[in-house]
């Protein structure tokens, strides 16, 4: 993992705090482009609700890995690295 500046850490922590408010049991987290993910979910007939969080693409991996490793949240199978949005499937 690259070394982050104090400003970057502050930005990531604020996004993590915002996501923690929305996450619950049996949720899945990932990062993906909105339009491409919507197509994938429609093709797979996914009916769960979706919540988006916009972030810088270089932060998405750090945010998703935090929730997967530290909080035990399942990573969604459609997760991609370095994406402009983090999503939660409830």
C-alpha positions in Angstrom: 0.0 0.0 0.0 1.4 3.4 -0.9 2.3 5.9 1.8 -0.5 8.4 2.2 -0.3 12.1 3.1 -2.1 13.4 6.2 -4.7 15.1 4.0 -5.4 11.8 2.1 -5.8 9.9 5.3 -8.3 12.6 6.5 -10.3 12.3 3.3 -10.3 8.4 3.5 -11.4 8.5 7.2 -14.3 10.9 6.4 -15.5 8.5 3.7 -15.1 5.5 5.9 -17.2 7.3 8.6 -19.9 8.0 6.1 -20.0 4.5 4.8 -20.1 3.0 8.4 -23.4 4.7 9.0 -25.0 2.9 6.0 -23.5 -0.5 6.4 -25.3 -3.4 8.1 -25.3 -7.1 8.5 -25.3 -9.2 5.3 -24.1 -6.2 3.2 -21.5 -6.4 0.5 -19.1 -3.7 -0.5 -17.1 -3.0 -3.6 -15.9 -0.4 -6.1 -17.1 0.0 -9.6 -18.2 2.4 -12.3 -21.9 3.3 -11.8 -23.2 2.7 -15.4 -21.3 -0.6 -15.8 -22.4 -2.0 -12.5 -26.0 -1.1 -13.1 -25.8 -3.2 -16.3 -24.2 -6.1 -14.5 -26.8 -6.1 -11.7 -29.7 -5.9 -14.2 -28.2 -8.8 -16.2 -27.9 -10.9 -13.0 -31.3 -10.0 -11.8 -30.0 -8.5 -8.5 -32.9 -7.2 -6.4 -31.1 -5.8 -3.3 -30.9 -2.1 -2.8 -27.8 -0.2 -3.8 -26.1 2.8 -2.1 -23.3 4.8 -3.8 -20.4 6.8 -2.4 -18.3 8.9 -4.6 -14.5 9.0 -4.0 -11.2 9.4 -5.8 -10.3 6.4 -7.7 -7.0 5.9 -5.9 -8.9 5.7 -2.5 -11.4 3.1 -3.5 -9.1 0.1 -2.9 -8.1 1.4 0.6 -11.7 1.9 1.6 -12.9 -1.5 0.4 -10.0 -3.3 1.9 -10.5 -1.6 5.2 -14.1 -2.9 5.4 -13.2 -6.4 4.2 -10.2 -6.8 6.6 -11.2 -4.8 9.6 -15.0 -5.0 9.7 -15.5 -8.4 8.1 -17.8 -7.2 5.4 -18.1 -9.4 2.3 -16.5 -8.1 -0.9 -18.9 -8.1 -3.8 -18.0 -10.3 -6.8 -18.3 -7.2 -9.2 -15.6 -5.3 -7.3 -12.9 -3.7 -9.5 -9.7 -1.8 -8.5 -9.3 1.9 -8.9 -12.9 2.9 -9.5 -14.6 6.3 -9.0 -17.4 5.0 -6.7 -17.7 2.7 -3.8 -21.1 0.8 -3.5 -22.9 -1.2 -0.8 -25.5 -3.8 -1.7 -28.0 -4.3 1.2 
